[in-house]
Amino acid sequence: MRYKILTVDDSKTVRIIVKKAFRTFDCDIIEASNGVEGLAGAAKERPDVILLDVTMPVMDGVEMLTKLKADPALRSIPVIMLTAEGGRESVIKIARIGVRDYIVKPFREEVLVDKVGRVIDLKPLSENPVKAKSILDSATILVVEDKPAIVQQIQDGLKHTPWKIHGVATINEAVDFCTRNQPDIVLVSLSLPDDAAFTLFGLICTNVKTKYTPVFGLVVKTEIQVQQQAQQIGFTSIVTKPLDIPDLEAKISKAMNLDTSQRYFTTDQEVFVIKMPEIASQSSVNEMLTYLKPKMAEAVDAGICKVILDLHELKRLDVIAIKALLQALQLCRELGLQHVLVGNPQIASESQGFEDTKSWTFASSLEEAKGSLARPSPSLSAQPVAAGA
Amino acid sequence: MPTIDGISDMVFRTTMTHAIQEVMRTMLNQRADFHSEIDARKPGDTTPESTGSQIVGTVGFVGDIDGLIYLYLDTEFAAASAAHLLGMTDDELEQAGDEAINDAIGELTNMTVGTFKNQLCDRGYHCKLTIPSILRGSNFSIEPTSSVTRRTYRFEVGNHRIVTDLLMKIDR
């Protein structure tokens, strides 16, 4: 449900500023230029909050507020005054009629968003609500860590991603960064002095702009108590030092709900390619298998009937990798897809050691595999299917 | 009822300076510095209305004390301020026309006069704001009647000048 904010102000400038302030949030702004229009708008639209000026022609804000509060159907709508009338006595008089908050002009957009965010649960507007963000999209990651070596390690480790890693050493710098930018994820060292990580977590959670931003705690593996404390107060995840970069990357992808299928599945000239990662850990295999069926169905729907299982980067053929590959081969067989394996000499050699894989044969490159698939009777396929059947 | 005689020139000046600085900083992210007080009666001192093409916002306050403040901006600064407030490019502002600039300057004046008079309210001089209006032109002059006091201040905002002209009714 989109929230509705009614702005009642005779100044078009103020109404534009209000619209500008909330343009990145999932809400509709309804406009009225005086109290009469404001009351009509409130009755028709039933807004979730009203921003109300005082000095207006036709009907001023005080009269509109009085009438609104006298109407049983409208009286529960929260009103925030947004006005240049800020003398102590005026504020007290208006507050007595019943307002949720009072903002005196001049005002900063952040203050307006913050005050409205205390009345309604403002959610940032997704840039593209239909398509999930993928690992190929850029993202901003804020690392709050007073040890430059750790920041550097994260920057180096994730440099193959399109993510921008921004390192700061203190929470003041972090707050300043969050004011100017909207990070997609925040990694904060739990070892910062004076429990600064927990202070920052509180600030992030109470700020309308950042309250849905995932926050990871960075901590030395042995500091169990701090890890528990962070988990209890709601940190999204804990990342232990020394850092396991692939694990960190997976956690970030998961926290940002990224579509990671491109890591494992591509389409190359009418051939569907399933690529095994360098290290087939249980988490990466699980991630791959999550996408396997829908991605293969998508390929079939697109008219693709040839599949390459690319193992050339895989360093070790173990039970985890074999189970995943057998599932993929089984699916190829069920869908009637022509398929070929690509592997390196190490994998080809290791495949001889397992009952399920000893009959597998491998092309040495993607090009060779494509050539094989192009021939009417592929010489490098089918064997694994027989082995896995 | 308190009278304006109880307020010194220095209080008017600091109150106005605070109002201008607050509005410029908050709404335009600009620093404003008090430059000078203009004495229109003094030979050689320039009255605000005698300089180039101007957009002038006006908002009054009525109550325990009655008055009017004119805010003078040169057209270039007025357009830049409006573009900043509205988040528009120069082209977009040109398309929006003079009405957009007028409304933006009217609102800046409203905020300035509001901040000024709220400080007076907190000193016990209760009054309310009036609706803004706008004057545009060049080589015009605003002549106060003999029943008002006049205090005119210049401020520097970047490379531009803002002039505030405070006219207040002498006690009834």
Interface residues (C-beta under 8 A of the other chain):
Chain A: D10 S11 K12 T13 V14 I16 I17 K20 V54 T55 M56 P57 T83 A84 E85 G86 G87 R88 E89 S90 V104 K105 P106 F107 R108
Chain B: E22 V23 T26 M27 A82 L85 L86 G87 A100 D103 A104 G106 E107 N110 M111 V113 G114 T115 K117 N118 C121 D122 H126 C127 K128 L129 T130 I131 P132
